[in-house]
Amino acid sequence: RIKKMPHPSVWIVATNTLRIARNAKAFIRKAEDIIGHRISIISGREEARLIYLGVSHTFPDDTGNRLVIDIGGGSTELIIGQRFEAEELESLYMGCVSYRNRFFKEDKITRKNMSQAILHASLNLISISHRYRTLGWQQCVGSSGTIRAISQALTDNGWSKGEITQKSLLKLSDKVVKLGKVSELGKL
């Protein structure tokens, strides 16, 4: 279907996976031949801007800062904006797949590697935390499948009604460690 569409009406973007892939150029050449359209690798900040733009159109056009968090496979985007304009954009190399591969190798989840993953994420967030806290926000929204999966696990376990809180995340973290294996996470 896409191949038959006029070029100006199709914009295909690649995000973190192709930003860091060693074979990105070869992959894109083959994909463009198959799809018949150009593929652009966008920056993390552009990815964040587009995420915010998409999310902002699903909410009322009200005032006040909104924090949008999108946890992808390789990166996490954090955006503060108001209405349809992003004010602060960040893309950090900390995604669910990259963290799984780095901290939970060989399918093992332990208290130690969970603590290491949390510490590493906290250290990554230090560089932006002052700016973000200074701007502040009245609403926080998650926009990814990862956020949706976390929310569902919290709801299924009776720890929330869809919202994600620090207290409910600590309960989920404890349960994940007790499961002990990445391959067992479907049992949450």
Disulfide bonds with the S-S distance in Angstrom:
none
